[in-house]
Every structure is written in C-alpha cells, then in structure tokens.
Amino acid sequence: MTLFGGKKEERGLRAGFRDMKWGDPPRPGMVLLEETLEDRFCTITGDDLEFGGAPLTRIIYKYYQKRLAGVQIEIPPASVEPVFRHITSEWGKPEQPNRFIEEYSWQNDKQGVEGTSASFSKNPGTHAAVLMIQSRYILTKRTLAPPGGAPAKT
C-alpha cells in the first residue's frame, strides 16, 4: 500500500494524503476529535494504520474551514526508522536545520493548491515521531486571515 497516494512510479511530495486532496471536505463517518471555530480534527474508523509494514499509532486529519489542510501521523518508536527510510526514498534527502536535532523537512516545488510541505520530528524522550504533511496554500491563507477567520478586506 502506498501511504501518500498516486501511482507507484510517481515520486516526491504530493498534494494531499492517500486518495484525499488538499481542500477536500471531511468524509462521512469521520470521528471528530476536536472542533474550534475554524478547525476540525478527525480520525477515520478502520483507517489503515500501517506504512511499509510498520505500524502507526494514529492519523489525525486536520481541516481548516472544512477543507483538508493537513495530516498528522503519529509513529511509535519501533516504526520510526522504517518510516523515515521509506519517506526519504520517496521524497529525497530532507533539510535538517540543526544536525543535533532530529527534525527534518521537505517541500515540493509546486505552487498554489498543490504546494505541500512535510516535517518529521523525532522525540528524544519517547523515541516516537510525528510526521506532519500540510498544504502550504491553506497554511498561508490561514496565517493571513484576520482573527475570527473572516476574509481580509482589500
């Protein structure tokens, strides 16, 4: 199973997660974990929590204004290295701003709604990791929105 969707021969960071694209609405039957004025955090009952044979702890789908904006993948300690190896084989060598801190990032070269970034952070205390994949477009839109989420006046 391919974790990030797309054809097997496609490589690199894609615009979305599995068969979902950035901006898609929540799917029927998703389990709501938390909701705020602008954000919704969900899981999927029966979601495939395995990646390249390595088990995952949980996948949280993050929505901003009812549009898929990002995915948080929680990885248990035993799966950290296999998942990281697979990601680097698919996405290439990551940026690592500080060689003493196990935090890595990737970005694709696409612009607009297909612009995607990812970060992989290993927790030195628990030895678990979190992989965040998100839409750069929606993240920028969120950052530029005034408090309360109303569109900015131009």
C-alpha positions in Angstrom: 0.0 0.0 0.0 1.3 3.5 -0.8 0.7 5.9 2.1 0.7 9.1 0.1 -1.4 8.2 -2.9 -0.6 8.5 -6.5 0.9 6.0 -8.9 3.8 3.8 -7.7 6.2 5.4 -10.2 5.4 8.9 -9.1 8.0 10.2 -6.6 8.1 13.2 -4.4 5.8 15.1 -2.1 2.2 15.1 -3.4 -0.7 17.5 -2.9 -2.7 15.6 -0.4 -2.7 12.4 1.5 -3.6 8.9 0.2 -6.6 9.5 -2.0 -7.5 12.9 -0.5 -6.5 16.2 -2.0 -5.9 19.4 -0.1 -9.2 21.3 0.1 -11.4 18.2 0.2 -14.3 18.3 2.7 -14.4 15.9 5.6 -15.6 12.4 4.7 -18.9 11.0 6.0 -18.3 8.8 9.1 -15.1 10.5 10.2 -14.7 10.6 14.0 -14.5 14.2 15.3 -11.8 14.5 18.0 -11.9 18.3 18.5 -13.5 21.3 16.8 -12.9 25.0 17.1 -14.4 27.9 15.2 -12.2 27.3 12.1 -10.6 23.9 12.8 -11.7 20.3 12.8 -9.6 17.4 13.9 -10.7 13.9 12.8 -9.8 10.3 12.6 -11.2 7.6 10.4 -12.6 4.4 12.0 -10.8 1.4 10.5 -8.1 3.6 8.9 -5.1 1.7 7.6 -2.5 2.3 10.4 0.4 0.6 8.7 3.1 2.0 6.5 5.5 -0.2 4.6 4.9 -3.0 7.1 5.5 -0.6 10.1 2.5 0.1 12.4 1.4 3.7 13.0 -0.1 4.9 16.3 -2.7 7.3 14.8 -3.5 9.5 11.8 -5.3 12.8 12.5 -6.9 14.7 9.6 -6.8 18.5 10.1 -9.4 20.7 8.4 -9.4 24.4 8.2 -12.8 26.0 7.2 -14.0 22.5 6.4 -11.2 21.9 3.9 -8.4 19.3 4.3 -5.4 21.3 5.3 -3.0 18.7 6.8 -2.4 15.3 8.3 -0.6 14.4 11.5 0.8 10.9 11.5 1.9 9.6 14.9 4.6 6.9 14.7 5.6 4.6 17.6 9.3 4.1 18.4 9.7 0.7 16.7 8.4 2.2 13.4 10.3 5.4 13.3 13.4 4.2 11.4 11.5 2.1 8.8 9.0 5.0 8.1 11.8 7.6 7.9 13.8 5.4 5.4 10.7 4.9 3.3 9.9 8.7 3.2 13.5 9.6 2.3 13.4 7.0 -0.5 10.2 8.6 -1.9 10.8 12.3 -1.2 14.6 12.5 -1.3 17.0 13.9 1.2 15.4 16.3 3.7 16.5 19.6 5.1 17.9 19.4 8.6 18.4 22.9 10.1 20.3 21.6 13.1 22.3 18.5 12.8 21.9 17.8 16.6 18.1 17.9 16.5 16.3 15.1 14.7 13.8 17.4 12.8 13.6 17.2 9.1 11.6 18.9 6.4 10.6 18.6 2.7 8.7 20.8 0.3 7.6 20.2 -3.2 8.3 22.8 -6.0 4.6 23.2 -6.8 2.7 26.4 -6.2 -0.9 27.2 -5.3 -3.2 24.5 -4.1 -0.6 21.8 -4.9 2.2 23.3 -2.7 2.9 20.9 0.1 5.4 20.7 2.9 6.2 18.0 5.4 8.1 17.8 8.6 9.3 14.7 10.5 10.2 15.2 14.2 11.7 12.6 16.5 11.0 12.9 20.2 14.3 12.4 22.1 12.4 11.4 25.3 9.9 8.9 23.9 11.7 7.9 20.7 8.4 8.2 18.9 7.9 10.6 15.9 5.4 12.8 14.3 5.1 13.3 10.5 3.2 16.4 9.5 2.1 16.9 5.9 0.3 20.1 5.1 -0.9 22.3 2.3 1.3 25.4 2.1 -1.5 27.3 0.3 -4.1 26.7 3.1 -1.5 27.3 5.8 -0.7 30.7 4.2 -4.3 31.5 3.8 -4.9 30.7 7.5 -1.9 32.8 8.5 -3.1 35.8 6.6 -6.7 35.6 7.8 -7.7 38.1 10.4 -8.8 36.8 13.9 -12.1 35.0 13.7 -11.5 33.8 10.2 -13.3 36.4 8.3 -11.8 37.2 4.9 -9.4 40.1 4.8 -10.8 43.3 3.2 -8.8 44.5 0.3 
